[in-house]
């Protein structure tokens, strides 16, 4: 990501600021009872679904608390009204609750919070509900030193001793005891800790971290991105200038430093909003490090000189023995905690892997991956039957010499017994070992698929640790979902659904086990994929069959001259769907995977149709070939829409 990302965040500050202030009436309540009687313990009592709360013995109306993924969400203003906690709204929709020496920092919509500088993962994110900010009760209460206890009739009692320190301190993030620097131990960088620093958002993998200050005078982002090719200072400068120009910015100063300990480049630019940015770029450790700094008060690029000391403090490297550095990384023993709150799943993932928590997909740079899935279980299904179904799927998807079923072993995930199928398969580019983890609970399937290329044997040893780290709150899915989609892999290969295009005048039966890439049949193209294969229909309302066929034949003839693994096996005139057609059949090896492909070209009225189908040699089982033939044979013309 470039600086456009930083500027997007800055715009977000302005947008969220007005929304928060509009809904902040809950923060401006009268002085709490402790002001008159500081010797007594302060408390409030709340209950999910009740609009009444007991604040220091007085019954008051509040916005209705509710449960979110098992977390009780309450109006944040309760803590000010009951305890006199200081609540501040700051940049990037960040909310801070301060009491005595304690600070709780949250971001609306984010599942990450900070308590006294310590990062916390939330099951439920703070949210604006009808103009009132609702926050996790336990997080805030325990974060400021309060105690929670069950009360009568389902209530929760939050109690807190009055602070001895008078007005609550506003420590910000930069008063962690003895800390004068910040950094990231995983990405190996550090820099000085500026006064008034507030931590903003960060990327899931910590490759981007943002900061601002309480007075809204500056904004900083630090990026760390992998870069295999070594870059010199002049090349870094060229990239900075090019990025700035692409963003429509005016570059007013530029310089490279090839003789520095870590060579770097810097530019100062002015964006369309009139904000001055100093951007620096370094290359080290196989990464490009970028520091984006915006002086929100500058009127001339020379004004940024006052921050030169801060920017010069940026250093590649991280000293784990330096106790003055606050580590922003959550990586422990090479692993980072990830997961999906909607499904109640969390686990440790190797730090260098790509992360897609929404789809629960995690992948290494060497081709290993972990895919998690939750689906409904067929009524009465056993683990053993599920295991056999998965083995059958492998047999149906791979030809005999392209797979091996190693065996099935027991496993336990979050206290629930399961099974693991170990299989091996080869698309043609090398063998993969795959562990298929199956857990059944309360009518739902919990499935984990861990696959490792043969050349990446070290990842095989990570399987047990990954599974040991996995935690599943089985109650979340039951509370959140009803009947879920069943696993498409286990759908019978004989089942199909008829699809029709009125715009292009055809219909076709598509196997239900195929996965849609583009299935809007009133548009062109439509495309599906399945294990080892693809299917595509393109329809064009201009052109002719002869011209399209000639172009395609010419393409293959030219490509065959330079691609030794491409062979045109057959070109013939046929009849397809009752009209003349051209069939071209080729065999090719691409990225080490051999496959056959055919294209059928035909015309009806003013529409030229190109039907393409491909199937890997390793996946050309009788069932797969039959499904493909049945699909092609089902193609038929219909009346087009007028």
C-alpha positions as CSV (number, residue, x, y, z in Angstrom):
1,X,0.0,0.0,0.0
2,X,1.2,3.5,-0.7
3,X,0.5,6.8,0.8
4,X,-3.0,6.9,-0.5
5,X,-3.7,4.5,2.4
6,X,-2.4,7.0,4.8
7,X,-4.4,9.8,3.4
8,X,-7.5,7.6,3.5
9,X,-7.0,7.2,7.2
10,X,-6.7,10.9,7.6
11,X,-10.0,11.5,5.9
12,X,-11.5,8.8,8.2
13,X,-10.4,10.9,11.2
14,X,-12.6,13.8,10.0
15,X,-15.5,11.7,9.0
16,X,-15.7,9.7,12.3
17,X,-14.9,12.7,14.4
18,X,-18.2,14.4,13.6
19,X,-20.2,11.1,13.9
20,X,-18.8,10.5,17.3
21,X,-19.4,13.9,18.6
22,X,-23.0,13.8,17.4
23,X,-23.5,10.7,19.5
24,X,-21.4,11.7,22.5
25,X,-24.2,13.0,24.7
26,X,-23.7,10.0,27.0
27,X,-20.3,11.4,27.9
28,X,-21.5,14.7,29.3
29,X,-23.4,13.6,32.3
30,X,-23.5,15.4,35.7
31,X,-20.8,14.8,38.3
32,X,-20.9,11.3,39.8
33,X,-21.8,10.5,43.4
34,X,-18.1,9.9,44.4
35,X,-17.5,13.7,44.4
36,X,-19.5,14.0,47.6
37,X,-18.5,10.8,49.3
38,X,-15.0,9.6,48.2
39,X,-14.7,7.1,51.0
40,X,-17.3,4.7,49.7
41,X,-16.8,2.2,46.9
42,X,-18.5,3.2,43.6
43,X,-20.7,0.8,41.7
44,X,-23.3,0.3,39.0
45,X,-25.5,-2.6,38.2
46,X,-26.7,-3.5,34.7
47,X,-28.6,-6.3,32.9
48,X,-28.7,-7.3,29.3
49,X,-31.9,-6.0,27.7
50,X,-32.8,-3.6,30.5
51,X,-32.9,0.1,30.0
52,X,-32.6,0.7,33.7
53,X,-29.3,0.7,35.7
54,X,-28.5,1.3,39.3
55,X,-25.7,3.9,39.5
56,X,-24.3,4.4,43.0
57,X,-27.7,3.5,44.5
58,X,-29.7,5.7,42.1
59,X,-31.9,4.2,39.4
60,X,-31.2,5.8,36.0
61,X,-32.3,5.2,32.4
62,X,-29.6,4.0,29.9
63,X,-29.3,2.7,26.4
64,X,-30.2,-1.0,26.4
65,X,-27.2,-3.4,27.0
66,X,-27.0,-6.4,24.7
67,X,-24.9,-9.5,24.1
68,X,-22.6,-9.8,21.2
69,X,-20.7,-13.2,20.8
70,X,-21.1,-13.7,24.5
71,X,-19.9,-10.3,25.4
72,X,-22.1,-7.8,27.3
73,X,-22.0,-4.5,25.5
74,X,-23.0,-1.4,27.6
75,X,-23.1,2.4,27.1
76,X,-19.6,3.6,27.6
77,X,-20.9,6.7,29.4
78,X,-21.8,4.5,32.4
79,X,-18.1,4.6,33.5
80,X,-18.1,8.4,33.5
81,X,-21.5,8.7,35.3
82,X,-20.7,6.1,37.9
83,X,-16.9,6.5,38.5
84,X,-16.0,9.9,36.9
85,X,-13.7,8.2,34.4
86,X,-12.4,10.5,31.8
87,X,-13.5,9.6,28.3
88,X,-11.8,11.1,25.2
89,X,-12.7,10.9,21.5
90,X,-9.5,11.1,19.4
91,X,-8.6,10.8,15.7
92,X,-9.4,7.6,13.7
93,X,-12.5,6.9,15.7
94,X,-10.4,6.0,18.7
95,X,-12.0,6.2,22.2
96,X,-10.0,6.3,25.4
97,X,-11.2,5.6,28.9
98,X,-8.9,6.9,31.7
99,X,-9.0,6.4,35.4
100,X,-6.1,7.0,37.7
101,X,-3.1,5.3,36.2
102,X,-5.1,3.2,33.8
103,X,-6.0,3.8,30.1
104,X,-8.2,1.7,27.9
105,X,-8.0,2.5,24.2
106,X,-10.5,1.2,21.7
107,X,-11.4,1.7,18.0
108,X,-15.0,1.6,16.8
109,X,-15.5,-1.5,14.7
110,X,-12.1,-3.0,15.7
111,X,-11.6,-6.3,17.6
112,X,-8.3,-5.0,18.9
113,X,-8.0,-2.8,22.1
114,X,-5.1,-1.6,24.3
115,X,-5.1,-1.7,28.1
116,X,-2.2,0.2,29.7
117,X,-0.2,-0.3,26.5
118,X,-1.1,-4.1,26.3
119,X,-2.8,-5.4,23.2
120,X,-6.1,-7.2,23.7
121,X,-8.1,-9.2,21.2
122,X,-11.9,-8.6,21.6
123,X,-14.7,-11.1,20.8
124,X,-17.0,-8.1,20.1
125,X,-16.0,-4.7,18.7
126,X,-17.2,-1.3,20.1
127,X,-20.1,0.0,18.1
128,X,-22.2,3.1,17.7
129,X,-25.8,2.1,18.2
130,X,-28.4,4.9,17.7
131,X,-25.9,7.6,18.6
132,X,-24.6,5.8,21.8
133,X,-21.2,4.2,21.9
134,X,-21.5,0.6,23.2
135,X,-18.4,-1.0,24.6
136,X,-17.4,-4.4,26.1
137,X,-18.2,-4.2,29.8
138,X,-15.5,-6.6,31.1
139,X,-12.8,-5.0,29.0
140,X,-13.4,-1.5,30.2
141,X,-14.2,-2.4,33.8
142,X,-11.2,-4.6,34.4
143,X,-9.0,-2.3,32.3
144,X,-9.6,0.6,34.7
145,X,-9.3,-1.6,37.8
146,X,-12.9,-2.3,38.6
147,X,-14.3,-5.6,39.9
148,X,-17.3,-7.6,38.4
149,X,-19.6,-9.8,40.4
150,X,-23.0,-11.4,39.6
151,X,-26.0,-9.7,41.2
152,X,-29.5,-10.8,41.7
153,X,-32.0,-11.5,38.8
154,X,-29.2,-11.8,36.2
155,X,-27.6,-8.4,36.8
156,X,-23.8,-7.7,36.8
157,X,-22.4,-5.4,39.5
158,X,-19.3,-3.3,38.6
159,X,-17.5,-1.8,41.6
160,X,-14.5,0.5,41.9
161,X,-12.6,2.2,44.7
162,X,-12.3,6.0,44.1
163,X,-8.9,7.0,42.7
164,X,-6.5,8.6,45.1
165,X,-4.8,10.6,42.4
166,X,-7.5,13.3,41.9
167,X,-8.0,14.0,38.3
168,X,-7.4,11.0,36.1
169,X,-4.1,11.0,34.4
170,X,-3.9,11.2,30.6
171,X,-0.9,9.1,30.0
172,X,-1.4,8.4,26.3
173,X,0.6,5.5,24.9
174,X,4.0,7.1,25.5
175,X,4.2,6.9,29.3
176,X,4.6,3.1,29.7
177,X,7.1,2.9,32.4
178,X,10.6,3.5,31.1
179,X,9.6,3.4,27.5
180,X,11.1,6.0,25.2
181,X,11.0,4.2,21.9
182,X,8.6,2.1,19.8
183,X,9.3,-0.7,17.4
184,X,8.3,-4.1,16.0
185,X,10.4,-7.1,16.9
186,X,9.1,-9.2,14.0
187,X,9.6,-6.6,11.2
188,X,12.8,-5.4,12.9
189,X,12.4,-1.6,13.2
190,X,12.3,1.0,16.0
191,X,12.1,4.8,16.4
192,X,11.7,7.4,19.2
193,X,8.5,7.7,21.2
194,X,7.1,11.2,20.5
195,X,5.2,13.0,23.2
196,X,1.4,12.6,23.0
197,X,1.6,9.6,20.7
198,X,-1.6,7.7,20.0
199,X,-1.6,4.3,18.4
200,X,-4.0,4.0,15.4
201,X,-4.9,1.1,13.2
202,X,-2.5,-1.5,11.9
203,X,-2.7,-4.1,9.2
204,X,-3.6,-7.7,10.3
205,X,0.0,-8.8,9.8
206,X,1.5,-5.7,11.4
207,X,3.2,-4.7,8.2
208,X,1.6,-1.2,8.5
209,X,1.2,0.7,11.8
210,X,-0.2,4.2,12.1
211,X,0.2,6.9,14.8
212,X,-1.0,10.3,15.5
213,X,-0.9,12.8,18.4
214,X,-3.5,14.0,20.9
215,X,-3.3,17.5,19.5
216,X,-3.9,16.3,15.9
217,X,-0.8,18.0,14.6
218,X,0.9,15.1,12.9
219,X,0.2,11.7,11.5
220,X,2.7,8.8,10.9
221,X,2.6,5.4,9.2
222,X,5.4,2.8,9.1
223,X,5.2,0.2,6.3
224,X,7.4,-3.0,6.0
225,X,7.0,-5.0,2.8
226,X,8.9,-8.0,1.5
227,X,11.2,-7.1,-1.5
228,X,13.3,-9.8,-3.0
229,X,15.3,-7.5,-5.3
230,X,17.9,-5.3,-3.6
231,X,17.2,-1.6,-4.1
232,X,19.7,1.3,-3.9
233,X,19.0,4.8,-2.6
234,X,18.5,6.2,-6.1
235,X,16.0,3.5,-7.0
236,X,14.1,4.1,-3.7
237,X,14.0,7.8,-4.6
238,X,12.6,7.1,-8.0
239,X,9.9,4.9,-6.5
240,X,8.9,7.6,-3.9
241,X,8.7,10.3,-6.6
242,X,6.7,8.0,-9.0
243,X,4.2,7.1,-6.2
244,X,3.7,10.7,-5.3
245,X,3.1,11.8,-8.8
246,X,0.7,8.9,-9.4
247,X,-1.3,10.2,-6.4
248,X,-1.5,13.6,-7.9
249,X,0.9,15.2,-5.5
250,X,3.5,18.0,-6.0
251,X,7.0,16.9,-5.1
252,X,8.8,20.0,-3.5
253,X,12.0,18.4,-2.2
254,X,13.9,15.2,-2.8
255,X,17.2,13.6,-1.8
256,X,18.9,10.2,-1.6
257,X,21.5,9.0,0.9
258,X,23.5,6.1,-0.6
259,X,26.3,6.5,2.0
260,X,24.1,6.1,5.0
261,X,24.4,3.1,7.3
262,X,21.2,1.9,5.7
263,X,20.9,3.7,2.4
264,X,17.6,5.5,2.0
265,X,15.7,8.2,0.1
266,X,13.3,11.0,1.2
267,X,10.9,13.3,-0.5
268,X,8.6,16.1,0.7
269,X,5.3,16.4,-1.2
270,X,2.1,18.4,-1.0
271,X,-1.2,16.6,-1.5
272,X,-4.4,17.9,-3.0
273,X,-5.6,18.9,0.5
274,X,-2.6,21.1,1.0
275,X,-1.0,18.8,3.6
276,X,2.8,18.4,3.5
277,X,4.3,14.9,3.7
278,X,7.8,13.7,4.3
279,X,8.2,10.2,3.0
280,X,11.3,8.0,3.6
281,X,12.2,4.6,2.1
282,X,14.9,2.2,3.2
283,X,15.9,-1.3,2.0
284,X,17.2,-3.9,4.4
285,X,16.6,-7.5,5.5
286,X,14.9,-8.3,2.2
287,X,12.3,-5.7,2.9
288,X,11.4,-2.1,1.9
289,X,10.6,0.1,4.9
290,X,8.6,3.2,4.3
291,X,7.9,6.0,6.8
292,X,5.1,8.4,5.8
293,X,4.9,11.5,7.9
294,X,2.2,14.3,7.6
295,X,2.6,17.7,9.3
296,X,-1.0,18.7,9.6
297,X,-0.1,22.3,10.6
298,X,2.7,23.0,8.1
299,X,2.3,25.9,5.6
300,X,5.7,25.4,3.9
301,X,7.8,22.3,3.3
302,X,10.6,23.8,5.5
303,X,8.3,23.5,8.5
304,X,8.9,19.7,8.6
305,X,12.5,20.4,9.7
306,X,11.2,20.6,13.3
307,X,10.5,16.8,13.1
308,X,13.9,15.9,11.6
309,X,15.1,14.4,14.9
310,X,12.0,12.2,15.2
311,X,12.3,11.0,11.6
312,X,16.0,10.5,11.8
313,X,15.5,8.2,14.8
314,X,13.9,5.6,12.6
315,X,16.2,2.6,12.7
316,X,16.3,-0.8,10.9
317,X,16.7,-3.5,13.6
318,X,15.2,-4.2,17.0
319,X,17.2,-4.7,20.2
320,X,15.2,-7.1,22.4
321,X,17.4,-6.3,25.4
322,X,16.7,-2.6,25.2
323,X,13.9,-2.2,27.8
324,X,13.3,1.4,26.6
325,X,11.6,0.0,23.5
326,X,7.9,-0.8,23.5
327,X,7.3,-3.8,21.2
328,X,4.2,-3.4,19.0
329,X,4.4,-7.0,17.6
330,X,2.1,-9.7,18.9
331,X,4.3,-12.4,17.4
332,X,5.4,-15.0,19.9
333,X,7.7,-17.9,19.1
334,X,7.2,-17.1,15.4
335,X,3.4,-17.4,15.6
336,X,0.6,-14.9,15.6
337,X,-2.9,-15.4,17.0
338,X,-5.6,-15.2,14.3
339,X,-9.2,-16.4,13.9
340,X,-12.8,-15.6,13.0
341,X,-15.2,-14.3,15.7
342,X,-18.3,-15.2,13.6
343,X,-17.4,-18.9,13.8
344,X,-15.8,-18.8,17.3
345,X,-12.4,-20.1,15.9
346,X,-9.0,-18.9,16.9
347,X,-5.5,-20.4,16.3
348,X,-1.8,-19.6,16.0
349,X,-0.5,-19.0,12.5
350,X,3.1,-18.7,11.4
351,X,4.0,-15.0,11.4
352,X,5.2,-14.9,7.7
353,X,2.0,-16.3,6.3
354,X,-0.7,-14.4,4.5
355,X,-3.8,-14.0,6.5
356,X,-7.5,-14.0,5.4
357,X,-9.5,-14.3,8.6
358,X,-12.8,-13.6,6.8
359,X,-12.4,-16.7,4.7
360,X,-10.2,-18.5,7.3
361,X,-7.5,-19.1,4.8
362,X,-3.8,-18.9,5.7
363,X,-0.9,-19.5,3.3
364,X,2.9,-19.6,3.4
365,X,5.1,-18.2,0.6
366,X,6.3,-21.7,-0.1
367,X,2.8,-23.0,-1.0
368,X,1.7,-24.6,2.2
369,X,-1.8,-23.5,3.3
370,X,-4.4,-24.0,6.0
371,X,-8.1,-23.7,5.2
372,X,-10.8,-23.8,7.8
373,X,-14.5,-24.3,7.1
374,X,-17.8,-24.6,9.1
375,X,-20.9,-26.2,7.5
376,X,-24.0,-28.0,8.4
377,X,-23.8,-31.7,8.9
378,X,-26.2,-34.2,7.2
379,X,-28.6,-35.5,9.8
380,X,-27.3,-38.6,11.5
381,X,-23.8,-38.4,10.0
382,X,-20.9,-39.9,11.9
383,X,-17.2,-38.9,11.8
384,X,-16.4,-42.2,10.3
385,X,-18.9,-41.7,7.4
386,X,-17.6,-38.2,6.8
387,X,-14.0,-39.6,6.7
388,X,-15.0,-42.2,4.1
389,X,-16.9,-39.5,2.1
390,X,-13.7,-37.4,1.9
391,X,-11.6,-40.4,0.8
392,X,-14.2,-41.2,-1.9
393,X,-14.0,-37.6,-3.1
394,X,-10.2,-38.0,-3.5
395,X,-10.7,-41.2,-5.5
396,X,-13.2,-39.5,-7.7
397,X,-11.1,-36.3,-8.3
398,X,-7.7,-37.9,-9.0
399,X,-6.6,-40.7,-11.3
400,X,-5.2,-43.8,-9.6
401,X,-1.5,-43.0,-9.9
402,X,-2.0,-39.4,-8.8
403,X,-3.2,-40.0,-5.2
404,X,-2.4,-42.0,-2.1
405,X,-4.6,-42.5,1.0
406,X,-2.1,-42.8,3.9
407,X,-4.6,-43.4,6.7
408,X,-6.9,-42.0,9.4
409,X,-6.0,-41.2,13.0
410,X,-7.8,-39.7,16.0
411,X,-7.4,-36.1,17.1
412,X,-8.8,-33.8,19.8
413,X,-9.7,-30.1,19.1
414,X,-10.9,-27.9,22.0
415,X,-11.9,-31.0,24.0
416,X,-13.9,-32.5,21.1
417,X,-12.8,-35.8,19.5
418,X,-12.2,-35.8,15.8
419,X,-10.5,-37.7,13.0
420,X,-7.7,-36.8,10.6
421,X,-7.4,-38.2,7.1
422,X,-3.8,-38.1,5.7
423,X,-3.8,-38.1,1.9
424,X,-1.2,-37.3,-0.9
425,X,-1.9,-36.1,-4.4
426,X,-0.1,-34.8,-7.4
427,X,-1.5,-32.5,-10.1
428,X,1.7,-33.1,-12.1
429,X,3.9,-30.4,-10.5
430,X,4.9,-32.4,-7.4
431,X,3.3,-34.3,-4.5
432,X,1.3,-32.6,-1.8
433,X,0.6,-34.0,1.7
434,X,-2.8,-33.0,3.0
435,X,-4.3,-33.4,6.5
436,X,-8.1,-33.3,6.6
437,X,-9.3,-32.6,10.1
438,X,-12.9,-33.4,10.9
439,X,-14.9,-32.5,14.1
440,X,-18.7,-32.8,14.5
441,X,-20.5,-30.8,17.1
442,X,-24.2,-30.1,17.5
443,X,-25.1,-30.6,13.8
444,X,-22.2,-28.7,12.4
445,X,-19.0,-29.8,10.6
446,X,-15.7,-28.1,11.6
447,X,-13.1,-28.9,9.0
448,X,-9.5,-27.9,8.7
449,X,-7.4,-28.7,5.6
450,X,-3.6,-28.4,5.9
451,X,-1.6,-29.0,2.7
452,X,2.1,-29.0,2.3
453,X,4.2,-29.3,-0.9
454,X,6.7,-32.2,-0.9
455,X,9.6,-29.7,-1.3
456,X,8.6,-27.9,1.9
457,X,9.0,-30.7,4.5
458,X,9.6,-28.3,7.4
459,X,6.0,-27.2,7.3
460,X,4.8,-30.8,7.9
461,X,6.2,-30.5,11.4
462,X,3.9,-27.5,12.1
463,X,0.7,-29.5,11.8
464,X,0.5,-30.7,15.4
465,X,1.3,-27.3,16.8
466,X,-1.3,-25.6,14.6
467,X,-4.0,-28.1,15.8
468,X,-2.9,-27.8,19.4
469,X,-3.3,-24.0,19.2
470,X,-6.8,-24.2,17.7
471,X,-9.6,-23.1,20.0
472,X,-13.3,-23.4,19.1
473,X,-16.2,-21.9,21.0
474,X,-18.8,-24.3,19.7
475,X,-21.6,-22.2,21.1
476,X,-20.9,-19.3,18.7
477,X,-22.1,-21.1,15.6
478,X,-25.2,-22.5,17.3
479,X,-26.1,-18.9,18.4
480,X,-25.2,-17.2,15.1
481,X,-26.3,-19.6,12.4
482,X,-29.2,-21.9,11.5
483,X,-29.0,-24.2,8.6
484,X,-25.7,-23.6,6.8
485,X,-24.5,-24.5,3.3
486,X,-23.2,-28.0,3.1
487,X,-19.7,-28.8,1.9
488,X,-19.7,-28.5,-1.9
489,X,-16.9,-31.1,-2.2
490,X,-19.2,-33.8,-1.0
491,X,-22.1,-33.0,-3.4
492,X,-22.7,-35.9,-5.8
493,X,-21.0,-35.4,-9.2
494,X,-24.2,-36.6,-10.9
495,X,-26.4,-33.7,-9.7
496,X,-26.8,-30.6,-11.9
497,X,-28.8,-27.4,-12.1
498,X,-30.2,-26.0,-15.3
499,X,-29.0,-22.4,-16.1
500,X,-30.4,-20.2,-18.8
501,X,-29.4,-17.0,-20.6
502,X,-32.3,-15.0,-22.1
503,X,-29.9,-12.4,-23.3
504,X,-27.8,-14.9,-25.4
505,X,-30.5,-17.5,-26.0
506,X,-29.1,-20.7,-24.5
507,X,-29.5,-23.1,-21.5
508,X,-27.1,-25.6,-20.0
509,X,-26.9,-28.0,-17.0
510,X,-24.1,-27.1,-14.6
511,X,-22.9,-29.8,-12.1
512,X,-23.7,-28.7,-8.5
513,X,-20.2,-29.6,-7.3
514,X,-18.6,-27.0,-9.6
515,X,-17.7,-23.7,-8.1
516,X,-18.9,-20.5,-9.8
517,X,-16.3,-17.9,-10.7
518,X,-18.8,-15.8,-12.7
519,X,-22.3,-17.1,-13.0
520,X,-24.4,-14.2,-14.2
521,X,-25.9,-15.8,-17.3
522,X,-27.3,-12.6,-18.7
523,X,-23.7,-11.4,-19.0
524,X,-20.7,-12.8,-20.8
525,X,-18.6,-14.8,-19.9
526,X,-19.8,-17.3,-17.3
527,X,-17.1,-19.5,-15.8
528,X,-16.8,-22.4,-13.3
529,X,-14.0,-24.3,-11.8
530,X,-13.7,-27.8,-10.3
531,X,-10.9,-30.0,-9.1
532,X,-8.3,-29.9,-11.8
533,X,-10.6,-28.2,-14.4
534,X,-12.4,-25.1,-15.7
535,X,-15.4,-24.4,-17.9
536,X,-16.3,-21.2,-19.6
537,X,-18.9,-19.8,-22.0
538,X,-18.3,-16.5,-23.8
539,X,-21.0,-15.0,-26.0
540,X,-20.3,-12.1,-28.4
541,X,-23.0,-10.3,-30.3
542,X,-20.7,-9.0,-33.0
543,X,-18.3,-10.8,-35.2
544,X,-18.5,-14.0,-37.2
545,X,-17.7,-17.7,-36.6
546,X,-15.2,-17.8,-39.5
547,X,-13.2,-14.7,-38.2
548,X,-13.2,-16.0,-34.6
549,X,-12.1,-19.5,-35.6
550,X,-9.3,-18.0,-37.8
551,X,-8.0,-15.9,-35.0
552,X,-7.9,-18.8,-32.6
553,X,-6.2,-21.1,-35.1
554,X,-3.6,-18.4,-35.8
555,X,-3.0,-17.9,-32.1
556,X,-2.4,-21.6,-31.4
557,X,-0.2,-22.0,-34.5
558,X,2.0,-19.1,-33.3
559,X,2.1,-20.2,-29.7
560,X,3.1,-23.7,-30.7
561,X,6.3,-22.3,-32.2
562,X,7.6,-21.0,-28.9
563,X,5.9,-23.4,-26.4
564,X,7.4,-26.8,-26.8
565,X,4.8,-28.3,-24.3
566,X,1.8,-27.0,-26.4
567,X,0.4,-29.4,-29.0
568,X,-2.6,-28.8,-31.2
569,X,-4.0,-32.3,-31.3
570,X,-7.1,-31.7,-33.5
571,X,-8.9,-29.1,-35.4
572,X,-12.2,-30.2,-37.1
573,X,-15.6,-29.1,-38.2
574,X,-18.4,-30.7,-36.2
575,X,-22.1,-30.2,-35.5
576,X,-22.8,-28.9,-32.0
577,X,-26.2,-28.1,-30.5
578,X,-27.6,-28.6,-34.0
579,X,-25.4,-26.0,-35.8
580,X,-22.0,-26.1,-37.5
581,X,-19.1,-25.6,-35.2
582,X,-15.3,-25.7,-35.0
583,X,-13.6,-27.9,-32.4
584,X,-10.0,-27.3,-31.4
585,X,-8.3,-29.7,-29.0
586,X,-4.9,-29.0,-27.4
587,X,-2.6,-30.6,-24.8
588,X,-0.3,-28.4,-22.8
589,X,2.0,-28.4,-19.8
590,X,1.7,-25.2,-17.8
591,X,3.6,-24.6,-14.5
592,X,4.5,-28.2,-14.5
593,X,0.8,-29.4,-14.8
594,X,-0.2,-31.3,-17.9
595,X,-3.8,-30.8,-19.1
596,X,-6.1,-31.2,-22.1
597,X,-8.3,-28.3,-23.3
598,X,-10.9,-27.9,-26.0
599,X,-12.7,-25.0,-27.5
600,X,-15.9,-25.2,-29.4
601,X,-16.9,-22.2,-31.6
602,X,-20.4,-21.9,-33.0
603,X,-22.8,-19.2,-34.2
604,X,-26.5,-18.7,-33.9
605,X,-28.0,-15.7,-35.5
606,X,-25.8,-12.7,-34.5
607,X,-24.1,-14.4,-31.5
608,X,-20.7,-16.2,-31.6
609,X,-20.3,-18.6,-28.8
610,X,-16.9,-19.9,-27.5
611,X,-17.2,-22.8,-25.1
612,X,-13.9,-23.7,-23.4
613,X,-13.2,-26.7,-21.1
614,X,-10.0,-27.9,-19.6
615,X,-9.1,-30.9,-17.4
616,X,-5.7,-31.8,-15.8
617,X,-4.4,-35.2,-16.7
618,X,-4.2,-36.0,-13.0
619,X,-7.9,-35.3,-12.6
620,X,-9.2,-36.9,-15.7
621,X,-11.2,-39.6,-13.8
622,X,-14.1,-41.3,-15.4
623,X,-16.6,-39.4,-13.2
624,X,-15.0,-36.0,-13.9
625,X,-14.9,-36.7,-17.7
626,X,-18.5,-37.9,-17.6
627,X,-19.7,-34.7,-15.8
628,X,-17.9,-32.6,-18.3
629,X,-19.4,-34.5,-21.3
630,X,-22.9,-34.3,-19.8
631,X,-22.5,-30.6,-19.4
632,X,-21.4,-30.0,-23.0
633,X,-24.1,-32.3,-24.3
634,X,-26.8,-30.3,-22.4
635,X,-26.0,-27.1,-24.2
636,X,-29.1,-26.0,-26.2
637,X,-30.4,-22.9,-27.8
638,X,-33.5,-21.1,-26.6
639,X,-35.4,-18.0,-27.6
640,X,-33.5,-14.8,-26.9
641,X,-35.2,-11.9,-25.1
642,X,-36.5,-9.3,-27.5
